[in-house]
Amino acid sequence: MNKSKEKSMVGLIIYLALGYWAVGETIYKNKILFSTQTGGIFIEKLVSALMLGWICIPVAIIKLIFFRR
């Protein structure tokens, strides 16, 4: 693997981790989730992070800074 692919893979992993956290802090905050599939909630949140991370990450960071309790 060349360095370019390694950097993009690391970037994707960081983006997904931040997106997963941000989706949990914004969309799924104060929600009770049920799933009949093994790992269903994880996959749903991961796909949401992949698709909506670009908006959820900044919103979650702003909420973290300005709306602490």
N, C-alpha and C positions, 0 to 999 in steps of 0.2 A: 504494500500500500504506500502510495506517495504521501508527502506531507500535506498536500492540498486536500486530499480525501479525508485524512485524519482530522484536520482542522474543521472541515465541514461536518464530520460525524460528531465531534466534540461539541460544536455549536448547536447541532440538532438536539443532542442529549440535554444540554443546558436549557435550550428553548423549551423542550418538552417538560423538563422538571419545573421550570418557572411557570410555564403555562398550566401545568397540573395544579400547582399551588394556587395560582391566580384564579383558575376556574372554581376551585373549592372555596376561595374567599369571596367570589362575586356571584356566580350563577347558582352554586349549590349551597350557599351560606344559609344556615338554619333550615335545611331541608332534610327530611328522612327519606332515604333511598332504599328501595327493595329491588332485588333481581332474582330471577329464577335460574339464571345461568351462572356457572362458576366464573368469577372474574368479570361479570357483566358490567358492574358499576365502574370498575377500574378501566375497562376498555372504553366505556361511554365517556368518562372524564378525560381519558387520554386523547380520544378523537376530538372532543370539544377543545382540548388544549391545543391540538395541532391546528384546528380550523379557526379558533377564536382567540388564540393566545396573543395575537398582535394587538387586540383591544383590551383583553382582560388583564394582561400584565401591567400596563400603565395605570389602569383603574385600580387594581389591587394595591399597587405601590402608593398611589395617592390616598386611598382609604387608610393604608397603614400609617402614613405620615400625619394626616390631618384628623383622623377620626379614632384615635387611640382612646381606650377607656381606662 
